[in-house]
């Protein structure tokens, strides 16, 4: 049986990241994706042209009807663009799914560099979302926003992850892909210790949606009963293979190939 994974995030009209990327990832890895959409974005591989906010009350209604009927074996949050949305989501999850594993991807900036988080929402993330997270999955720019300082290089990852852990999440997976160098290094930190993951850097500009895919893959693994380390290891393999199998699409940063693990239908038969 495919375990349900509830994704609470924004929509990407270009199909590479956000809800669309989450749906593809969870399906490819054998989960059932349900959604609560927090915002609609008009974007493509070149950037974000516009954001249409969803009323917090309707976001809460989406969460409630899914959890009260389908339920969730894990939850993943992505783009929560305002303090009101963050507070609404956290209140809903506290009431309806307090013990469900929560993978929090603190989406702040699109691959194009466009902001996806209001300036006054960082404090709300720290106050409300981070203490609820089973695992927080920031990239380097997001970690720098949350910590208020720059990371110099891969050797700074573990210390930064520990400082993020002190903000309340039960685990932090700090992704080092934005740093220079090969291999790419990520670090997973919990109260029990740390684990470093490395993989060769894939030479491609088709990396739109990597963070969304990784967080959704981790959430799917947790929903399927993987321990955190195993869920992270499989999620990293999935994303690495999706990058390696990507093909150019659009004139900017194209999407990774979420469907690399799924045979064409006529062959799968």
C-alpha positions in Angstrom: 0.0 0.0 0.0 1.3 3.5 -0.9 1.5 5.5 2.3 0.0 9.0 2.1 2.3 12.0 2.2 0.7 15.4 2.7 2.6 18.2 1.0 1.9 21.8 2.1 3.6 24.1 -0.5 3.3 26.5 -3.4 2.5 25.6 -7.0 5.1 26.0 -9.7 3.5 26.6 -13.1 6.7 25.5 -14.8 6.4 22.1 -13.2 9.9 21.7 -11.9 9.6 22.6 -8.2 6.9 23.2 -5.6 3.8 21.0 -5.5 4.4 19.7 -9.1 7.9 18.5 -8.3 6.7 17.0 -5.0 3.9 15.1 -6.7 6.3 13.6 -9.2 8.9 12.7 -6.5 6.4 11.0 -4.1 4.8 9.1 -6.9 8.1 7.9 -8.3 9.2 6.6 -4.9 5.9 4.7 -4.2 3.9 7.1 -2.0 0.5 8.7 -2.4 0.8 12.5 -2.6 -2.0 14.7 -1.2 -1.7 18.5 -1.2 -2.5 21.7 0.5 -1.5 24.6 -1.9 -0.3 27.7 -0.1 0.3 30.0 -3.2 0.2 30.0 -6.9 3.3 31.1 -8.7 3.6 32.2 -12.4 7.1 30.9 -13.2 9.3 29.2 -15.7 12.9 28.2 -16.0 13.9 31.9 -16.1 12.2 33.1 -13.0 9.1 34.0 -11.0 6.8 36.5 -12.7 4.1 36.6 -10.1 2.7 35.1 -6.8 -1.0 34.8 -6.0 -1.5 34.1 -2.3 -4.1 31.6 -1.0 -6.2 32.7 1.9 -4.9 31.1 5.2 -8.4 29.9 6.0 -8.6 27.9 2.8 -5.1 26.5 3.4 -6.3 25.3 6.7 -9.4 23.7 5.1 -7.3 21.8 2.6 -5.1 20.4 5.4 -8.1 19.5 7.5 -10.1 17.6 4.8 -7.1 15.6 3.8 -6.0 14.6 7.3 -9.5 13.9 8.5 -10.1 11.4 5.6 -6.9 10.2 4.0 -4.5 10.9 6.8 -0.8 11.2 6.4 2.1 8.9 7.3 4.4 11.9 6.8 4.1 15.6 6.0 6.3 17.9 4.0 6.1 21.7 4.0 7.6 23.9 1.3 6.7 27.5 0.4 5.0 29.1 3.3 5.4 32.7 2.2 4.0 34.8 5.0 3.7 34.9 8.8 -0.1 34.3 8.6 0.4 31.2 6.4 3.1 29.8 8.7 1.0 30.3 11.8 -2.1 28.8 10.1 -0.2 25.7 9.0 1.5 25.1 12.3 -1.8 25.5 14.2 -3.5 23.0 11.9 -0.8 20.4 12.2 -0.6 20.8 16.0 -4.3 20.1 16.2 -4.7 17.4 13.6 -1.3 15.7 13.2 0.9 16.4 16.2 2.8 13.1 16.1 3.2 12.8 12.3 6.8 13.1 11.0 7.3 16.6 9.5 9.9 17.4 6.9 10.3 21.2 6.7 11.9 22.7 3.7 12.4 26.4 4.5 11.8 27.6 1.0 13.0 31.2 0.7 14.4 31.8 -2.7 13.7 30.2 -6.1 16.5 28.7 -8.2 16.3 31.9 -10.3 17.1 34.0 -7.2 13.5 35.4 -6.9 12.2 35.7 -3.3 9.5 33.3 -2.2 9.3 34.4 1.4 8.2 37.7 2.8 10.9 39.6 4.7 9.0 39.5 8.0 8.3 35.7 7.8 11.8 34.5 8.9 11.0 35.1 12.6 7.7 33.2 12.2 9.6 30.2 10.7 11.9 30.2 13.7 9.2 30.6 16.2 6.5 28.3 14.9 7.7 25.9 12.2 11.3 24.9 13.2 10.4 23.6 16.7 7.8 21.3 15.0 10.1 19.8 12.4 11.3 16.2 12.5 13.9 17.3 10.1 14.8 20.7 8.6 16.3 20.6 5.1 17.8 24.1 4.3 20.3 24.8 1.5 23.3 27.1 2.2 21.5 30.4 1.4 18.5 29.4 3.5 20.8 28.5 6.4 22.5 31.8 6.1 19.2 33.6 6.3 18.1 31.6 9.4 21.5 32.1 11.1 22.2 35.6 10.0 25.7 35.0 8.8 27.8 33.6 5.9 29.1 30.0 5.5 32.7 30.0 4.2 32.8 26.5 2.8 32.0 22.8 3.2 33.9 22.7 6.5 31.4 25.1 8.0 28.4 22.9 7.3 28.4 20.8 10.5 28.8 23.7 12.8 26.0 25.6 11.0 23.8 22.5 11.1 24.3 22.3 14.9 23.4 25.9 15.3 20.2 25.3 13.3 19.5 22.3 15.5 19.5 24.6 18.5 16.6 26.5 17.0 14.3 23.5 17.7 14.1 20.9 14.9 14.9 17.3 15.9 17.2 16.9 13.0 18.9 19.1 10.3 19.9 18.1 6.9 22.1 21.0 5.6 22.7 20.7 1.9 26.0 21.9 0.5 25.2 22.1 -3.2 25.5 25.9 -3.4 29.1 25.7 -2.2 32.0 25.4 -4.6 33.9 22.1 -4.9 33.5 18.4 -5.9 32.1 16.2 -4.3 29.0 17.8 -3.0 28.7 17.5 0.7 25.6 17.4 2.9 25.5 16.9 6.6 22.8 15.4 8.8 22.9 16.4 12.4 20.8 15.2 15.3 21.2 15.2 19.1 22.9 11.8 18.8 25.5 12.9 16.3 26.2 13.7 12.7 26.5 11.9 9.4 28.3 13.3 6.3 27.0 12.4 2.8 29.0 13.1 -0.3 28.3 12.5 -4.0 30.0 13.6 -7.3 28.7 17.0 -8.6 26.5 16.6 -11.7 27.5 19.0 -14.4 24.1 20.3 -15.4 22.2 23.6 -15.2 18.9 21.5 -15.0 18.7 21.8 -11.2 15.4 23.5 -10.7 13.5 21.7 -8.0 16.3 19.8 -6.3 15.5 21.0 -2.8 11.8 20.2 -3.2 12.5 16.8 -4.5 15.0 16.0 -1.8 12.6 17.0 1.0 9.7 15.1 -0.5 11.9 12.0 -1.0 12.9 12.1 2.6 9.3 12.5 3.7 8.3 9.5 1.5 11.0 7.4 3.0 9.8 8.2 6.5 6.2 7.5 5.5 7.4 4.1 4.3 9.1 3.2 7.6 12.8 4.1 6.7 14.9 5.4 9.6 16.1 9.0 9.0 19.6 8.1 7.8 18.3 5.6 5.3 15.6 7.9 4.1 18.2 10.7 3.5 20.5 8.3 1.7 17.8 7.1 -0.7 16.5 10.6 -1.2 20.0 11.8 -2.2 20.4 8.9 -4.6 17.1 9.7 -6.2 17.9 13.4 -6.7 21.5 12.6 -8.0 20.0 10.3 -10.6 17.3 12.8 -11.5 20.0 15.4 -12.1 22.1 13.0 -14.1 19.1 12.0 -16.3 17.8 15.6 -16.8 17.5 17.1 -20.3 17.4 20.7 -21.3 13.9 22.3 -21.1 13.4 26.0 -21.4 16.1 28.7 -21.6 17.0 29.0 -17.9 17.5 26.4 -15.1 15.6 23.4 -16.3 14.0 20.8 -14.1 15.6 17.6 -12.9 14.0 14.4 -14.3 11.7 13.2 -11.5 10.5 10.3 -13.7 14.0 8.7 -14.3 13.0 5.7 -12.1 9.6 5.1 -13.9 9.7 3.1 -17.2 7.5 4.5 -20.1 4.0 3.1 -19.7 4.1 1.1 -22.9 7.2 -0.7 -21.6 6.0 -1.1 -18.1 2.8 -2.7 -19.5 
